[in-house]
Amino acid sequence: MIIRIKKYLIFAFRTFISTQYMSQKVLLTAKEVQIILQRLACQLVENHSDFSNTVLIGIQPRGIFLLNRLQEILEKEYQIKDLKTGQLDITFYRDDFRRSDKPLEANKTKIDFVVEDKRVVFVDDVLYTGRSIRAALTAIQSFGRPKEIELLSFIDRRFSRHLPIQPDYNGRQVDAINEEKVKVNWMENEGEDIVYLISK
Amino acid sequence: MSELSVNHLLGIKYLQKSDIDLIFNTADHFKEVINRPIKKVPSLRDITIANLFFENSTRTRLSFELAEKRLSADTINFSAASSSVKKGETLIDTVNNILSMKVDMVVMRHPNPGAGIFLSKHVKASIVNAGDGAHEHPTQALLDSYSIRERLGEVAGKNVVIVGDILHSRVALSNIFALKLQGANVKVCGPKTLIPKYIDSLGVEVETNLIKALEWCDVANMLRVQNERMDISYFPSTREYTQQFGLNKKILNSLNKEIIVMHPGPINRGVEITSDVADSDQAIILDQVQNGVAIRMAAIYLLASKIKQ
């Protein structure tokens, strides 16, 4: 009897573990993340030189971590002064309101300037379907008419796009199927810089 | 939590603390939206809202309509004075006729207490109570608490006194529910005739001396005497009411601390509050009005998110 209960418990525990934990593969290590950040910052400087008419806008929630890291490099290593940055939340502009099973939770928008005639660079960690960026393109119009808008993404999940949106600055292209998830972890939030490909 | 526990906003009585927190956090975002150069978001572009006002209103009606428009909802307005209600149509018939035009949400003010609750049981639409008789006015209470939170950091632990006509005031009842739910201490102050008989059951203390009440409180919410709801005389004269319960600058300056003065409007200047108090830095009356739009946007947005396609 005890053996049967023990066997059942082991079986239940294994089932629990297999449903709770998905397999994950490291796509980028901390060193690779650092190299890519340096390259992206360098490419931004190449196109925007002193950033006098450029603003960097992080897309909430996870674009902010990337934006902060890029800002740090631009200010420390390229001596960019008075870099204008903002945070844009796109919740109220999403096209899946009332269609999503999960309630949408808003985040903070912080843009203390008008983007009229500015060169705007959207910064986000993962570009997937392109719908977030579509929403961001609408949202930014509330702050004026930018001169141009560019897109910087750390991970580009190519072949997954629902809309004709492509990044101008690209960290790493990844081929992932729909069931998989790409998770970018940052030192200041998750304790390490690492990118995982998670499959259920 | 990121979803309301209710499908209608009928009264604060039916809300949980987490609902209030969610509405406030969402209102923070909308307050930022309404201070942008373009003050509009497209969230509710496929939602139609009917504003049914069976009783007079200026602030609340405009505030709701503005909130709906800022969310890009389509709105239709209805006031009882110019409608078929005068021809004898029942409330359910009126609303069902409007709903058959594919309306998703109804914002209603009605002179009868419980009108919103009654409607929510009989029609298929999300109902927002914009004041039902002397019962509840949930969005006003939410914006009052939100304004306190904005000015003092939090509502919990704060001492709030509600002064004036408590008996006829839906604002008072909703405020009591909202403040108690958030952990504030509440007292009411006014002529004994205008204090409801069972006020103790709400966990509220009564103070009939205005000065004592003001010395105790952090926030004073001054209510209007609702003459239109009074069928008998509840106090000898307006002049006497003002002498005992009117707030003037002299009283305000004599207090040992700086309190916040609120008023849900419309103000009867010189009766419950003098002009120099209403226009002073301690009064947050116009902040309340601005917060009203953000709070109503939040409430409508959160209720609309529960109307699945």
Chai-1 contact restraints between the chains, C-beta under 6 A:
chainA,res_idxA,chainB,res_idxB,connection_type,confidence,min_distance_angstrom,max_distance_angstrom,comment,restraint_id
A,F92,B,V41,contact,1.0,0.0,6.0,A-B,restraint_1
A,F92,B,S43,contact,1.0,0.0,6.0,A-B,restraint_2
A,F97,B,S43,contact,1.0,0.0,6.0,A-B,restraint_3
A,R98,B,Q309,contact,1.0,0.0,6.0,A-B,restraint_4
A,R99,B,Q309,contact,1.0,0.0,6.0,A-B,restraint_5
A,P103,B,S2,contact,1.0,0.0,6.0,A-B,restraint_6
A,P103,B,E3,contact,1.0,0.0,6.0,A-B,restraint_7
A,P103,B,S305,contact,1.0,0.0,6.0,A-B,restraint_8
A,E105,B,S2,contact,1.0,0.0,6.0,A-B,restraint_9
A,A106,B,H29,contact,1.0,0.0,6.0,A-B,restraint_10
A,T109,B,E32,contact,1.0,0.0,6.0,A-B,restraint_11
A,S142,B,R36,contact,1.0,0.0,6.0,A-B,restraint_12
A,S142,B,I38,contact,1.0,0.0,6.0,A-B,restraint_13
